[in-house]
Amino acid sequence: MNKLLAYPDLLMSFLVILLAGCEDIEHSAPALQPEPSAEAVNMPEQMPEDFAFSVRYGITAKNEINTFKGTVTKDLISKGSATAKLRLTDAERSKIYRQMREMNVLGGMELEIADKSCRQIPYDEEYWIIRVNSEQKALNWSGEYCQTTPDARKLQKLRDQIVKLVQSKPEYQALPESVGGYD
């Protein structure tokens, strides 16, 4: 008979523990943030001599700014593409490097979108290759799934700043105009 009485007590104890763990989320302690990855500290404060990057972007990712080769490529849409020699100054590269360092581009950037229930065509794509101290990191994202992550938006904002800088240069301005568009 005593054994039968132990089961309700055990069940009641289990329910108390279970319900105690289901407190109001709004008033609970904040979730722990993950520690920065070891890669996060690998980007030196001063820009290394070998720092370089390339970024391909746009609807077909035919636009490219490539500091490895010292070139810029413009998507001319129905007329193909055009490439020109273009070198960024050390000051321009240093500013871009500082922004990348602040963004922790060598760390754990989240670029993959979780919700893939929406799709759109056409969509922007962005492909980065970044070299720091002889190590290269590839990053990419697209707008195919109707939205982008906060980290992808940071990269896009940086890319927009770089594009604006490049478009102000005579080498870029000498390239032909794009003809047509993407539907």
Backbone bond lengths (Angstrom), bond angles and torsions (degrees), N, CA, C in turn:
res aa  C-N    CA-C-N  psi(-1)  N-CA   C-N-CA  omega(-1)  CA-C   N-CA-C  phi
1 M - - - 1.443 - - 1.526 111.05 -
2 N 1.327 117.91 -37.54 1.452 121.50 179.09 1.526 111.41 -64.48
3 K 1.338 115.70 -32.46 1.463 119.53 178.17 1.517 110.90 -64.21
4 L 1.296 118.15 -37.84 1.461 121.56 179.62 1.521 111.60 -66.74
5 L 1.316 117.71 -33.73 1.461 120.92 179.06 1.528 111.36 -72.89
6 A 1.306 118.48 -25.41 1.464 122.04 -179.12 1.525 111.19 -69.67
7 Y 1.322 118.71 -33.83 1.463 121.16 -178.57 1.530 113.38 -64.06
8 P 1.341 119.56 -45.92 1.472 118.25 176.97 1.526 111.68 -62.68
9 D 1.334 117.43 -36.98 1.464 119.91 178.09 1.529 110.65 -64.78
10 L 1.311 116.17 -41.58 1.459 121.27 178.26 1.524 110.67 -64.21
11 L 1.322 116.43 -44.14 1.459 121.49 178.39 1.523 110.71 -62.75
12 M 1.326 117.00 -43.20 1.458 121.37 -179.96 1.533 110.29 -64.14
13 S 1.319 118.35 -41.18 1.467 122.26 178.20 1.522 110.54 -61.91
14 F 1.317 116.09 -42.76 1.465 121.11 179.00 1.529 110.62 -61.49
15 L 1.329 117.15 -45.00 1.468 121.25 179.85 1.522 111.80 -63.76
16 V 1.327 117.71 -39.71 1.473 121.25 178.58 1.525 109.91 -62.55
17 I 1.317 117.58 -45.15 1.465 121.62 178.99 1.521 110.43 -64.10
18 L 1.311 117.25 -43.33 1.460 121.98 -179.45 1.517 110.85 -62.42
19 L 1.319 117.30 -47.79 1.461 120.98 -178.26 1.520 112.13 -69.95
20 A 1.303 118.72 -31.53 1.465 121.64 178.46 1.521 110.59 -65.55
21 G 1.310 117.12 -29.63 1.463 120.96 179.10 1.509 113.43 -78.56
22 C 1.316 119.13 -10.05 1.460 122.73 -176.98 1.523 110.50 -102.04
23 E 1.320 117.42 56.78 1.460 120.14 -179.79 1.515 110.70 -81.64
24 D 1.288 115.74 172.26 1.461 123.22 179.83 1.529 109.60 -63.87
25 I 1.307 117.36 120.07 1.460 122.31 -177.10 1.522 111.59 -61.84
26 E 1.335 118.21 -36.37 1.463 121.17 -178.64 1.517 111.81 -61.06
27 H 1.337 117.64 -30.08 1.452 121.16 -176.08 1.524 112.56 -103.31
28 S 1.289 117.64 7.03 1.455 120.21 -179.67 1.523 109.76 -85.26
29 A 1.311 116.01 167.60 1.463 121.36 179.26 1.518 109.39 -66.06
30 P 1.333 117.24 147.57 1.461 119.25 179.25 1.520 111.09 -64.65
31 A 1.315 114.75 149.90 1.459 120.09 179.27 1.520 109.46 -66.62
32 L 1.311 116.14 146.14 1.453 120.27 177.55 1.515 109.64 -69.15
33 Q 1.310 115.74 137.20 1.453 120.97 176.89 1.523 108.17 -85.79
34 P 1.329 117.29 142.58 1.461 118.67 179.21 1.525 110.30 -64.95
35 E 1.316 115.03 147.41 1.454 120.11 175.86 1.522 109.11 -65.27
36 P 1.334 117.89 146.08 1.458 118.68 175.98 1.521 109.44 -59.92
37 S 1.304 115.98 144.01 1.459 119.67 -179.50 1.520 109.76 -68.07
38 A 1.318 115.80 160.09 1.455 120.50 178.56 1.519 110.57 -60.60
39 E 1.337 116.46 -29.49 1.457 120.04 179.87 1.523 112.26 -65.61
40 A 1.325 117.16 -23.95 1.452 121.22 -175.64 1.522 111.65 -60.79
41 V 1.308 118.07 -29.54 1.457 120.89 -178.39 1.524 112.24 -92.74
42 N 1.310 118.58 -1.38 1.456 121.68 -177.16 1.518 114.02 -76.15
43 M 1.304 118.75 -13.13 1.456 121.15 -178.58 1.527 108.22 -88.62
44 P 1.329 117.35 107.65 1.462 119.91 -177.04 1.532 111.65 -61.47
45 E 1.336 114.79 157.23 1.461 119.29 179.51 1.527 110.80 -64.03
46 Q 1.320 116.33 -43.53 1.464 120.68 178.47 1.526 109.72 -88.60
47 M 1.318 116.11 140.97 1.461 121.28 -179.62 1.533 109.87 -64.90
48 P 1.333 117.95 123.80 1.465 120.44 176.70 1.533 110.90 -67.93
49 E 1.312 115.38 155.38 1.469 120.75 179.54 1.520 112.08 -59.30
50 D 1.334 116.94 -33.68 1.467 119.71 -175.53 1.529 113.65 -88.81
51 F 1.337 118.16 7.08 1.466 120.06 179.84 1.523 110.06 -58.44
52 A 1.321 114.95 128.13 1.467 121.46 177.01 1.522 107.86 -155.76
53 F 1.310 115.16 160.65 1.461 120.11 177.49 1.516 109.22 -153.18
54 S 1.315 114.11 158.28 1.459 120.22 167.33 1.517 106.08 -134.68
55 V 1.311 115.04 145.81 1.456 120.24 175.26 1.520 107.65 -137.07
56 R 1.335 115.16 123.34 1.468 122.13 172.36 1.513 106.03 -103.84
57 Y 1.326 116.45 137.79 1.463 118.41 -172.75 1.520 111.09 -154.65
58 G 1.323 113.93 166.91 1.460 121.22 177.44 1.514 111.22 108.92
59 I 1.317 114.99 -174.86 1.465 120.29 -175.34 1.522 111.93 -63.50
60 T 1.298 118.21 -37.30 1.467 120.55 177.20 1.527 112.03 -111.46
61 A 1.323 116.40 4.20 1.469 123.53 -177.39 1.524 111.76 56.87
62 K 1.346 116.74 31.78 1.465 120.78 176.62 1.524 112.11 -85.47
63 N 1.341 117.44 -21.12 1.466 119.89 174.34 1.519 107.48 -72.11
64 E 1.337 116.46 139.00 1.462 118.58 179.80 1.521 110.67 -149.98
65 I 1.324 114.52 138.09 1.459 122.36 168.50 1.517 104.67 -116.62
66 N 1.338 116.63 119.91 1.454 121.02 -171.75 1.527 109.69 -129.76
67 T 1.337 116.61 103.29 1.465 119.31 179.73 1.528 111.90 -82.38
68 F 1.333 118.55 -11.76 1.466 120.96 172.77 1.530 109.17 -64.32
69 K 1.331 115.35 -46.32 1.469 122.12 -177.36 1.519 112.64 -95.15
70 G 1.331 117.44 -15.76 1.462 120.63 -175.37 1.518 110.96 71.53
71 T 1.351 116.60 45.05 1.468 120.70 -177.78 1.521 111.22 -133.76
72 V 1.326 114.02 160.52 1.456 122.43 170.52 1.524 106.55 -131.99
73 T 1.321 116.89 135.25 1.462 122.11 178.63 1.519 108.35 -120.20
74 K 1.326 114.61 132.67 1.467 121.40 -179.23 1.521 109.25 -111.65
75 D 1.323 116.19 130.70 1.464 122.12 175.25 1.523 107.78 -75.54
76 L 1.314 116.27 117.34 1.467 120.97 179.34 1.526 111.21 -94.76
77 I 1.294 117.09 8.15 1.462 127.78 177.04 1.527 109.66 62.22
78 S 1.323 119.88 -100.96 1.471 120.32 -176.68 1.527 112.55 -77.43
79 K 1.309 117.94 -8.82 1.470 121.64 179.94 1.525 112.58 -107.11
80 G 1.339 117.26 18.52 1.466 120.46 177.90 1.512 112.12 85.29
81 S 1.320 116.23 -131.48 1.463 120.93 178.85 1.520 108.89 -147.23
82 A 1.323 116.02 162.97 1.462 121.75 178.73 1.523 107.90 -135.76
83 T 1.332 115.71 140.58 1.462 121.62 -178.05 1.519 109.67 -122.38
84 A 1.332 115.54 142.28 1.466 121.63 177.05 1.524 108.80 -134.11
85 K 1.328 115.22 152.84 1.465 120.61 172.92 1.520 107.62 -72.31
86 L 1.322 116.50 134.66 1.458 120.20 178.81 1.521 108.61 -157.54
87 R 1.300 116.40 122.19 1.463 121.13 178.53 1.519 109.39 -115.21
88 L 1.321 115.60 132.93 1.455 120.60 174.60 1.529 108.54 -81.25
89 T 1.321 116.57 147.91 1.462 120.37 177.79 1.528 109.25 -70.95
90 D 1.336 115.83 163.98 1.465 119.76 176.79 1.526 110.73 -60.55
91 A 1.324 117.30 -38.30 1.471 121.04 179.17 1.529 110.66 -64.32
92 E 1.330 117.66 -41.38 1.471 121.53 178.72 1.528 110.62 -65.53
93 R 1.337 115.88 -45.30 1.465 120.15 178.60 1.525 111.14 -63.37
94 S 1.330 116.63 -39.53 1.458 121.16 179.75 1.527 111.48 -64.05
95 K 1.318 116.79 -40.39 1.470 120.75 178.04 1.532 110.22 -63.81
96 I 1.333 116.62 -43.98 1.468 121.40 178.58 1.530 109.86 -63.44
97 Y 1.329 116.43 -42.25 1.470 120.78 178.29 1.528 110.72 -58.73
98 R 1.335 117.18 -47.16 1.472 120.77 179.86 1.526 111.05 -58.70
99 Q 1.337 116.16 -41.66 1.467 119.52 179.20 1.530 110.72 -64.89
100 M 1.323 117.23 -41.81 1.467 120.55 177.75 1.520 110.75 -63.30
101 R 1.323 116.11 -40.74 1.467 120.73 179.17 1.526 110.39 -63.10
102 E 1.332 116.98 -44.25 1.468 121.16 178.41 1.530 111.40 -62.02
103 M 1.340 116.25 -33.65 1.469 121.17 179.33 1.524 112.35 -80.05
104 N 1.336 116.46 -12.51 1.460 121.73 -177.98 1.534 111.25 61.74
105 V 1.330 115.61 50.17 1.467 119.21 -176.90 1.525 113.20 -63.89
106 L 1.320 118.02 -23.54 1.464 119.77 177.61 1.519 111.90 -85.92
107 G 1.312 116.97 -8.21 1.464 121.80 178.83 1.507 110.35 -86.60
108 G 1.296 115.83 -154.38 1.460 120.92 -174.29 1.513 113.98 -90.97
109 M 1.308 117.84 72.97 1.463 120.31 176.62 1.524 109.19 -72.74
110 E 1.313 115.74 134.03 1.466 122.13 177.45 1.523 108.35 -93.75
111 L 1.319 116.95 107.87 1.461 121.38 -177.43 1.522 112.72 -114.02
112 E 1.318 117.12 -14.62 1.471 122.20 -178.60 1.520 109.54 -85.09
113 I 1.319 116.17 126.32 1.464 121.52 179.70 1.528 108.94 -81.84
114 A 1.320 117.37 137.58 1.467 121.19 -178.12 1.527 111.87 -79.73
115 D 1.321 117.33 -43.06 1.468 121.82 -175.89 1.526 109.49 -88.97
116 K 1.316 116.05 107.93 1.466 121.03 -178.43 1.522 111.26 -110.10
117 S 1.328 116.32 28.68 1.466 120.30 -177.06 1.527 112.60 -79.65
118 C 1.314 118.19 -18.59 1.465 122.03 179.56 1.522 108.51 -111.97
119 R 1.334 116.38 137.76 1.468 120.80 176.71 1.510 108.85 -132.25
120 Q 1.326 115.23 147.48 1.458 119.84 177.85 1.523 109.89 -138.06
121 I 1.322 114.32 152.85 1.463 122.25 176.43 1.517 106.34 -139.55
122 P 1.300 121.48 131.86 1.467 127.67 -4.74 1.529 110.70 -77.40
123 Y 1.317 116.16 170.17 1.457 121.08 179.37 1.525 109.56 -146.04
124 D 1.333 114.59 152.42 1.458 120.96 177.43 1.517 110.29 -74.89
125 E 1.322 114.47 147.96 1.457 121.96 173.85 1.520 107.53 -129.39
126 E 1.321 116.15 152.79 1.458 120.05 178.74 1.524 108.82 -145.02
127 Y 1.328 116.38 127.13 1.462 123.20 -178.73 1.523 108.87 -127.56
128 W 1.303 117.14 117.23 1.463 123.14 179.55 1.522 110.12 -110.17
129 I 1.326 115.84 144.23 1.459 122.97 164.15 1.521 104.98 -129.12
130 I 1.324 116.31 125.36 1.460 121.80 -176.55 1.524 108.11 -125.25
131 R 1.344 116.26 129.13 1.469 120.55 178.48 1.530 109.23 -114.25
132 V 1.322 114.87 128.94 1.462 122.64 176.07 1.524 107.08 -139.78
133 N 1.332 116.10 124.32 1.476 121.10 179.49 1.526 112.28 50.58
134 S 1.299 116.74 51.02 1.470 124.93 176.23 1.520 114.41 67.26
135 E 1.321 118.54 3.79 1.461 121.15 176.46 1.518 109.44 -107.82
136 Q 1.335 115.62 137.19 1.462 120.71 -179.68 1.515 110.64 -111.26
137 K 1.313 114.25 144.14 1.465 121.64 177.35 1.517 107.26 -128.01
138 A 1.330 116.65 132.96 1.466 122.35 176.19 1.523 108.45 -105.58
139 L 1.320 115.95 134.62 1.463 123.00 177.47 1.517 107.82 -132.64
140 N 1.324 117.84 139.53 1.462 119.02 175.15 1.514 110.59 -152.74
141 W 1.312 114.61 155.69 1.456 122.99 176.92 1.515 108.09 -157.11
142 S 1.322 115.64 165.70 1.467 120.32 174.88 1.522 109.18 -144.69
143 G 1.308 115.27 163.34 1.457 121.76 176.13 1.519 112.21 -96.66
144 E 1.320 116.96 16.67 1.464 121.21 -176.70 1.527 112.21 -56.21
145 Y 1.316 117.00 -35.97 1.467 120.18 -175.08 1.528 112.90 -96.47
146 C 1.332 116.83 30.72 1.471 124.34 170.17 1.520 114.97 71.35
147 Q 1.300 118.62 -8.92 1.454 120.51 179.41 1.522 109.08 -149.87
148 T 1.317 116.11 165.96 1.457 121.58 177.74 1.526 108.85 -133.25
149 T 1.314 115.83 161.99 1.462 120.91 179.84 1.529 109.71 -79.07
150 P 1.323 117.82 162.46 1.470 120.13 175.32 1.531 112.27 -56.86
151 D 1.337 118.12 -39.48 1.465 120.43 178.37 1.526 111.43 -65.82
152 A 1.322 117.77 -38.92 1.469 120.53 177.14 1.525 110.00 -64.12
153 R 1.322 117.10 -38.24 1.470 120.26 178.07 1.529 111.04 -66.04
154 K 1.334 117.34 -34.58 1.471 120.61 175.63 1.525 110.34 -64.02
155 L 1.333 115.97 -45.36 1.468 119.48 177.68 1.523 111.06 -62.55
156 Q 1.321 116.51 -40.57 1.461 120.53 179.57 1.528 110.58 -63.83
157 K 1.309 117.18 -40.51 1.469 120.84 178.64 1.529 110.15 -63.57
158 L 1.336 117.14 -43.47 1.460 120.65 176.75 1.520 110.17 -62.20
159 R 1.325 116.52 -45.07 1.468 119.90 178.80 1.521 110.90 -60.41
160 D 1.329 117.73 -41.89 1.467 120.86 177.86 1.529 111.27 -58.91
161 Q 1.334 117.23 -40.46 1.466 120.93 177.93 1.528 110.86 -64.88
162 I 1.332 116.13 -41.89 1.467 120.53 179.61 1.523 109.87 -65.84
163 V 1.335 117.60 -43.05 1.470 121.56 178.97 1.524 110.11 -60.77
164 K 1.314 117.24 -43.93 1.471 121.13 179.02 1.530 110.23 -59.94
165 L 1.325 116.83 -42.81 1.461 121.58 177.24 1.527 110.61 -61.12
166 V 1.326 116.36 -48.89 1.473 121.44 -178.15 1.525 110.84 -64.38
167 Q 1.329 117.57 -41.42 1.464 120.66 -178.99 1.523 112.58 -66.16
168 S 1.319 117.74 -17.97 1.466 120.64 178.38 1.528 112.33 -82.50
169 K 1.312 117.45 -8.47 1.469 121.42 -175.91 1.530 111.27 -88.33
170 P 1.336 116.92 144.91 1.474 120.92 -178.33 1.527 113.62 -59.22
171 E 1.335 117.46 -33.25 1.465 120.49 -179.58 1.528 110.84 -61.96
172 Y 1.319 116.40 -40.43 1.461 120.25 178.73 1.521 110.20 -72.43
173 Q 1.313 116.63 -43.02 1.462 121.16 -177.47 1.526 112.34 -63.41
174 A 1.335 117.21 -22.64 1.463 121.07 178.26 1.532 112.52 -78.83
175 L 1.321 118.05 -11.60 1.469 120.76 179.04 1.526 109.99 -70.43
176 P 1.348 117.48 151.89 1.471 120.68 179.62 1.528 112.00 -63.58
177 E 1.310 115.47 158.30 1.462 121.91 175.94 1.528 109.60 -72.80
178 S 1.319 116.04 148.99 1.466 121.17 174.17 1.519 109.27 -72.20
179 V 1.337 116.24 147.60 1.463 121.73 179.39 1.524 108.29 -125.21
180 G 1.330 116.79 126.01 1.462 120.98 178.14 1.510 111.31 99.19
181 G 1.310 115.41 -160.40 1.460 121.19 -178.68 1.513 109.94 -167.05
182 Y 1.316 115.55 176.31 1.461 121.52 179.00 1.514 108.76 -111.21
183 D 1.333 116.61 133.26 1.465 121.23 179.35 1.501 110.78 -94.11
